[in-house]
Amino acid sequence: MTSALTTTTDEAPKAADPTPSRSSWAPLRPLVLRLHFYAGLFVAPFLLVAACTGLLYAASFQAEKIIYADEMTVSEVGATKLPISEQVDAARKAHPEGAVAAVRPSPADDATTRVLLSGVKGVDADHTLAVFVDPYTAKVEGALEQYGSTGALPLRTWISELHRNLHLGETGRLYSEFAASWLWVIASAGLLLWFTRRRAQRKLRGTSGRRRTLGLHGTVGAWAAAGFLFLSATGLTWSTYAGANVDVLRTNLGQSTPSISAAAGGDHSGHGAATSAGDAEHGVGLDKILAAARSEGLGDPVEIVPPADASSTYVVKQVQRSWPEKQDAVAIDPTTGEVTDVLRFADYPVLAKLTRWGIDLHTGVLFGLVNQIALMLLALSLILLIVWGYRMWWQRGRGSAFGRPIPRGAWQKVPPQILLPCVAAVAVLGYFVPLLGIPLAAFVVLDVVLGEIGHRRRERAGAAT
């Protein structure tokens, strides 16, 4: 049983679960049950938003291909593609505003070339204007705002922002980090509870009401648990606070993602290498730069980034995120066309590779359509689990407005030799994942205070009688 919500038994938890590790599990089960119940109860709304927006994002890849087909594909495949410099010239004549930030040559026979312009009025500072050029005729097929390394166009960009921060900027990112911080906790607790229930209690046949809802919740959750753990872990790698801690850890371990050196090796002043605003042609020109990259084995799709200034090189990098990934990059001297630095994805540290694969799998690009369908199924599973979880909460109250809560005091029954290591582990996790640790600490303090208030009220009531 996993993820999204509520309790896993009809009555208060019993200590007589027939499991192999009964001596250690029996006192922990009520505590895990209470954690799963309350964490699911209060975090579920955030998870529901993340699941719904994630479902939309996974579907946006295919929608993008349909909606922007006129810009992304050529009307007729020709015999030979024009030099990349001619295609860029055509784009600049149609859109002289801004500066050329990068060029993505046509990666397939039926695909257009993208000339990416920065500093364009009306386009967000961290976005570019993608001008789509027919590589056979140099005809400009249109222009659309683009964002990110995967080349997201307006529809996917809007949905991506919705999923990441609800269009609320950096503050809005706290919602997604909060959801990712707690998803793995709820999923893990639910999975433990599901595997330790008696086999007879897991059967759906002949059951009805809350027990049937519980069975559906547990079975679907158990099957989807691995996916939830993966989404939680990968989502945290580029979150605001936990992601920063992950980056520090990777740096300390020497596992950071390497970068190519774009510093030119020599004085290029007066040799045609200086950057001119809005011009992608420096020194030997784009065609020779692309040819030099091809000679180093960089196949399509690639992105050409012009020199940032007079002391910089061109950088040509592969941008294929689908399997097998192509992430090699080369730096090329703009005056001589010679390769000055090479960075191979095969030489990335292990954790850098795992991070790259994890993010691409999380965003649905690593295995294409299959990846996207799997993400949609996971999102749908999470939505159903949340609905079933709240339904069980209501059914637990036997039709009352709210379900009955799980009793307090479960931690008092856990032996110190088990409780103390658990508390230490939670403290460490809470430090590295602040949006798990801070809310958990706040809940514990509130729970203790409310428990003490209730205890004193009962004492006063007893004294009065």
C-alpha positions in Angstrom: 0.0 0.0 0.0 1.4 3.4 -0.8 1.3 6.8 -1.4 -1.2 9.2 -1.1 -3.4 8.9 1.9 -4.7 7.7 5.1 -4.8 4.7 7.3 -4.6 1.0 6.4 -6.7 -0.8 8.9 -10.4 -0.5 10.0 -9.5 -0.5 13.7 -6.6 0.7 15.8 -3.4 -1.0 14.8 -2.7 -4.4 16.4 0.6 -5.5 17.7 0.1 -9.1 16.6 1.0 -8.9 12.9 2.5 -12.2 11.9 5.6 -10.9 10.2 9.2 -12.3 10.3 10.4 -9.2 12.1 7.6 -9.1 14.6 9.8 -8.0 17.5 11.0 -4.9 15.8 8.1 -4.1 13.5 5.2 -4.5 16.0 5.9 -1.3 18.0 6.9 0.6 14.9 3.7 -0.1 12.9 1.4 2.3 14.8 4.0 5.0 14.4 4.3 4.4 10.6 0.5 4.2 10.4 0.1 7.6 12.0 2.9 9.1 9.8 1.3 7.8 6.7 -2.2 9.0 7.7 -1.3 12.5 8.7 1.4 13.1 6.1 -1.0 11.9 3.4 -3.9 13.9 4.8 -2.1 17.2 4.7 0.3 16.8 1.8 -2.2 15.2 -0.6 -3.5 18.6 -2.0 0.0 19.5 -3.0 0.5 16.1 -4.5 -2.8 16.3 -6.4 -1.7 19.5 -8.0 1.7 18.1 -8.9 0.1 14.9 -10.3 -2.5 16.8 -12.5 0.1 19.2 -13.8 2.6 16.4 -14.3 0.0 14.5 -16.3 -0.5 17.5 -18.6 3.2 18.0 -19.0 3.8 14.4 -20.0 1.1 14.8 -22.7 2.4 18.1 -23.9 5.3 16.6 -25.9 3.0 15.0 -28.4 0.6 17.9 -28.4 3.5 20.2 -29.2 4.3 18.2 -32.3 0.7 18.5 -33.5 0.1 22.2 -32.7 3.4 23.5 -34.0 3.8 21.1 -36.9 3.9 23.9 -39.5 6.9 25.5 -37.7 8.7 22.3 -36.8 8.6 20.5 -40.1 9.2 21.4 -43.7 6.5 21.3 -46.3 8.6 19.4 -48.7 11.9 17.5 -48.3 14.5 18.7 -50.8 17.6 17.1 -52.3 20.3 19.1 -50.5 20.3 21.3 -47.4 21.6 24.8 -47.8 24.7 26.0 -45.8 23.8 26.8 -42.2 25.1 30.4 -42.7 22.5 31.0 -45.5 19.7 29.7 -43.2 20.8 32.1 -40.4 21.0 35.0 -42.8 17.4 34.3 -43.8 16.3 34.2 -40.2 18.1 37.5 -39.5 16.5 39.3 -42.4 13.0 38.2 -41.2 13.9 39.0 -37.5 16.7 41.5 -37.2 15.9 42.2 -33.5 18.0 40.9 -30.7 21.2 38.7 -31.0 21.8 35.2 -32.2 22.1 33.1 -29.0 22.4 29.7 -30.7 21.6 27.8 -33.8 20.1 24.3 -34.0 20.6 22.9 -37.5 17.9 20.7 -38.9 18.3 17.4 -37.1 16.2 15.3 -39.5 15.2 15.4 -43.2 11.8 16.8 -42.5 12.8 19.1 -39.6 13.4 22.9 -39.8 16.5 24.7 -38.5 16.0 26.8 -35.3 17.8 30.1 -35.0 17.5 31.2 -31.4 17.5 35.0 -30.7 18.0 36.5 -27.3 17.2 40.1 -26.1 14.1 40.2 -28.2 11.5 42.7 -27.0 8.4 41.0 -25.6 10.3 37.7 -24.9 11.2 36.7 -21.3 14.8 37.3 -20.5 15.5 33.6 -19.8 13.7 32.6 -23.0 14.6 32.9 -26.7 12.8 33.6 -29.9 13.1 30.5 -32.1 13.0 31.3 -35.8 12.2 28.3 -37.9 13.9 28.1 -41.3 13.4 25.5 -44.1 16.9 24.1 -44.6 16.2 23.4 -48.3 14.8 26.8 -49.3 15.8 29.2 -46.4 12.1 30.1 -46.1 11.2 31.3 -42.6 8.3 29.1 -41.5 7.5 31.1 -38.3 8.8 32.2 -35.0 7.9 31.0 -31.4 9.1 31.6 -27.9 11.4 28.8 -26.7 12.6 27.8 -23.3 15.1 25.3 -21.9 17.6 22.8 -23.2 14.8 20.5 -24.5 13.5 23.3 -26.8 10.1 23.7 -25.2 7.7 25.8 -27.2 4.9 28.0 -25.7 2.4 25.2 -24.8 5.0 23.0 -23.1 6.7 25.9 -21.5 3.4 27.2 -20.0 2.6 23.7 -18.6 6.1 23.2 -17.4 6.0 26.4 -15.4 2.6 25.4 -14.0 4.0 22.1 -12.8 7.2 23.6 -11.4 6.0 26.7 -9.7 2.3 27.4 -10.5 3.5 30.5 -12.4 4.4 32.1 -9.1 8.2 32.3 -9.7 10.7 31.1 -7.2 8.2 31.3 -4.3 5.9 28.9 -6.2 8.7 26.4 -6.4 8.2 25.7 -2.7 5.0 23.8 -3.5 6.7 21.3 -5.8 9.6 20.9 -3.5 7.3 20.3 -0.6 5.4 17.7 -2.6 8.6 15.9 -3.7 10.0 16.0 -0.2 7.0 14.1 1.2 6.0 11.8 -1.6 8.8 9.3 -0.9 7.9 9.3 2.8 4.2 8.6 2.2 5.0 6.0 -0.4 7.6 4.2 1.7 5.3 4.2 4.8 2.4 2.9 2.8 4.5 0.2 1.2 5.6 -1.0 4.6 2.0 -1.1 5.8 0.8 -3.0 2.8 3.5 -5.7 2.9 2.9 -6.3 6.6 -0.9 -6.8 6.4 -2.3 -10.3 6.5 -2.8 -11.9 3.1 -6.5 -12.4 3.7 -6.9 -8.7 4.3 -5.5 -7.8 0.9 -8.1 -9.8 -1.0 -10.6 -7.8 -2.9 -13.1 -10.5 -3.7 -16.2 -10.5 -1.6 -15.3 -7.1 0.1 -17.2 -3.9 0.0 -17.2 -0.4 1.4 -14.0 0.9 3.1 -12.2 -2.5 3.0 -12.6 -2.6 -0.8 -11.4 1.0 -1.1 -8.4 0.1 1.1 -7.6 -2.9 -1.1 -7.7 -0.8 -4.3 -5.6 1.9 -2.6 -3.0 -0.6 -1.3 -2.7 -2.6 -4.5 -2.4 0.3 -6.9 -0.1 2.0 -4.5 2.2 -1.0 -4.1 2.6 -1.3 -7.9 3.3 2.4 -8.3 5.6 2.8 -5.3 8.9 2.5 -7.2 7.8 5.1 -9.6 6.8 7.5 -6.8 10.2 7.0 -5.1 11.9 7.8 -8.4 9.9 10.9 -9.1 10.5 12.2 -5.6 14.3 11.6 -5.7 14.8 13.1 -9.2 12.4 16.0 -8.5 14.5 16.9 -5.4 17.8 17.0 -7.4 16.9 20.3 -9.0 14.7 21.8 -6.3 15.7 25.0 -4.5 16.9 23.9 -1.1 17.3 20.1 -1.3 18.7 20.5 -4.8 21.4 22.9 -3.5 22.4 20.4 -0.8 22.6 17.7 -3.5 24.9 19.9 -5.6 27.1 20.6 -2.6 27.4 16.9 -1.9 28.2 16.0 -5.5 30.8 18.8 -5.6 32.5 17.5 -2.4 32.5 14.0 -3.9 34.0 15.2 -7.1 30.9 14.2 -9.0 29.8 17.6 -10.4 28.7 17.9 -14.1 31.8 19.0 -16.0 31.8 21.9 -18.4 33.8 22.7 -21.5 36.3 25.5 -21.6 35.1 28.3 -23.9 38.2 30.4 -23.5 40.1 31.0 -26.7 43.8 30.3 -26.7 45.3 33.5 -28.1 44.8 37.1 -29.0 42.0 37.4 -31.5 41.7 41.2 -31.7 41.6 42.4 -35.2 41.1 39.0 -36.7 37.4 39.0 -37.2 36.6 37.1 -34.1 35.0 39.9 -32.1 31.4 39.6 -31.3 29.0 41.9 -33.1 25.5 42.3 -31.7 23.0 40.1 -33.5 25.6 38.4 -35.7 26.4 34.7 -35.4 29.2 34.8 -38.0 32.6 35.3 -36.4 36.0 34.4 -37.9 35.8 31.3 -40.1 32.0 31.2 -40.0 29.3 28.8 -39.0 29.8 26.3 -41.8 33.4 25.6 -41.0 32.6 25.5 -37.3 29.9 22.9 -37.8 32.3 20.9 -40.1 34.9 20.9 -37.4 32.4 19.6 -34.8 31.3 16.9 -37.3 35.0 15.8 -37.6 35.0 15.2 -33.8 32.0 12.9 -34.2 29.2 15.2 -33.1 26.2 14.0 -34.9 22.7 15.5 -34.9 21.1 17.1 -33.1 23.6 19.8 -32.2 23.4 23.4 -31.0 26.0 26.0 -32.1 26.6 28.8 -29.5 28.5 31.8 -30.9 31.4 33.3 -28.9 30.3 35.4 -26.0 33.1 37.9 -26.6 36.4 38.4 -28.3 38.2 36.0 -26.0 35.8 33.2 -26.3 35.3 30.2 -28.7 32.3 28.7 -30.4 30.8 25.9 -28.5 29.0 23.1 -30.4 27.2 20.6 -28.2 24.9 17.7 -28.8 21.4 18.1 -27.4 19.9 14.7 -27.7 18.2 13.7 -24.4 16.6 10.5 -25.7 18.3 7.2 -25.4 21.2 6.8 -26.2 21.9 10.3 -25.0 24.2 12.5 -27.0 25.8 15.1 -24.8 29.3 15.6 -26.2 30.6 19.1 -26.7 33.6 20.8 -28.4 35.0 24.3 -28.2 36.3 25.7 -31.6 38.6 28.6 -32.1 36.7 31.2 -34.2 39.8 32.4 -36.1 41.3 29.1 -37.1 38.4 26.6 -36.9 40.6 24.4 -34.7 39.1 22.4 -31.8 40.5 23.7 -28.5 38.6 21.5 -26.1 36.5 18.3 -26.1 34.1 17.1 -23.5 32.6 13.6 -23.9 29.5 12.4 -22.0 31.3 9.1 -21.6 33.8 10.9 -19.3 31.2 12.4 -17.0 31.4 11.2 -13.3 29.0 8.5 -12.4 26.7 10.7 -10.3 26.7 13.4 -13.1 25.5 10.7 -15.5 22.9 9.4 -13.1 21.6 12.9 -12.5 21.3 13.6 -16.2 19.5 10.3 -16.9 17.2 10.8 -13.9 16.1 14.3 -14.9 15.5 13.3 -18.5 13.5 10.2 -17.3 11.5 12.4 -14.9 10.8 14.9 -17.7 9.7 12.3 -20.2 12.4 12.7 -22.8 14.8 9.7 -22.2 12.6 7.0 -23.8 10.3 9.2 -25.8 6.6 8.2 -26.1 7.0 5.2 -23.9 8.6 7.4 -21.1 5.7 9.9 -21.5 3.0 7.2 -21.2 4.6 5.7 -18.1 4.7 9.2 -16.5 1.0 9.7 -17.3 0.1 6.4 -15.8 2.1 7.3 -12.6 0.3 10.6 -12.4 -3.1 9.0 -12.9 -2.2 6.4 -10.2 -1.3 9.1 -7.7 -4.6 11.0 -8.5 -6.6 7.8 -7.8 -4.7 7.0 -4.6 -5.4 10.5 -3.3 -9.1 10.2 -4.1 -9.3 6.7 -2.5 -7.3 7.9 0.5 -9.7 10.7 1.3 -12.6 8.4 0.7 -11.2 6.0 3.3 -10.8 8.9 5.7 -14.5 9.7 5.3 -15.5 6.1 5.5 -13.4 5.7 8.7 -15.7 8.2 10.3 -18.7 6.0 9.3 -20.4 8.8 7.5 -19.5 11.7 9.8 -18.1 14.9 8.4 -14.5 13.8 9.1 -12.8 10.5 9.6 -11.5 9.5 13.0 -7.8 10.3 13.6 -5.1 7.8 14.5 -4.5 7.8 18.3 -1.5 9.6 19.8 1.3 8.1 21.8 2.5 5.5 19.3 6.2 6.6 19.7 6.1 5.9 23.4 5.7 2.2 22.7 8.8 2.0 20.5 11.9 0.7 22.3 14.8 3.2 22.7 17.2 1.1 20.7 14.8 1.4 17.7 13.5 4.9 18.3 16.8 6.7 18.8 18.4 5.6 15.5 15.1 6.4 13.7 15.1 9.9 15.2 18.7 10.4 14.2 18.0 9.3 10.6 15.0 11.6 10.4 17.1 14.5 11.8 19.8 14.0 9.1 17.2 13.7 6.3 15.4 16.7 7.6 18.6 18.8 7.5 19.3 17.8 3.9 15.6 18.0 2.8 14.4 21.2 4.7 10.8 21.0 3.4 10.5 17.6 5.0 12.3 18.4 8.2 10.8 21.8 9.0 7.1 20.7 8.6 7.7 17.5 10.4 9.3 19.3 13.4 6.4 21.7 13.4 3.8 18.9 13.4 5.6 17.1 16.2 5.6 20.2 18.4 2.0 21.0 17.6 0.9 17.4 18.2 2.7 17.4 21.6 1.1 20.7 22.6 -2.4 19.6 21.6 -1.9 16.3 23.3 -0.8 18.0 26.5 -3.9 20.4 26.3 -6.2 17.4 25.9 -4.5 15.6 28.8 -5.0 18.5 31.1 -8.6 18.9 30.1 -9.3 15.3 30.8 -7.6 15.7 34.2 -9.8 18.7 35.1 -12.9 16.9 33.9 -12.0 13.9 36.1 -11.4 16.1 39.1 -14.7 17.8 38.6 -16.6 14.6 38.7 
